[in-house]
Amino acid sequence: MKKYVCVPCGYIYDPSVGDPENGIQPGTAFENLPNDWTCPWCGAGKEDFEPVEE
């Protein structure tokens, strides 16, 4: 699954890790995150993330 980076702060959302502190289980694709999910570092919305080029 593709990783996504938060443009404002550089946080990388890694689907294999998820965001357990905020109730997102490992294996959750970025596209399947709730619409109100925000970056755990800076609070930016999903619209502020871009796919990571690997």
N, C-alpha and C positions, 0 to 999 in steps of 0.2 A: 504494500500500500504506500501511496505517496505521502511524503512529509510536507508540511506547510510552515512557512516562516511568518511571524508577525512583523510587518514592515516597520511600525514605530519603535519596537524594542529589541527585535532579534530572537524572541522566543521561538523555538522549533516545536511544533506539534508533531509528535511521532505516534502514529496509530498503534504501533506494537506496544507502546507504553500506556497510551491513553492519558487521562488526567484524573487519577484515582482520588486525589484530594477534593475534587469537585464532582465526583460521582460518575466519571467517564471511565468505563471499563477498558482494559487493554483489548486491542483488536477492533476498536471503533474507528471507522473511516472518518476523515474530516467531513465528508459530505453528509454523514449521518449524525454529526453533532447537533444538539438542539440549536435552534435559531438564536436563542438568547445566551448561548455559551459565549464567554469572553476570555481573553488572554489572561492566564493566571498571574502574569508578571505586571501587566500595565492596564488591563481592563478593556483593551481594544476589542471591537466586535469582529465576527467572522469575515466581514467585508474588508478588513484591514490585513488579511492574510493572503499570501501568494504561494503557489507551489514551489518547492525547493527543486532546483535543477541539480540532478545528481550525475 
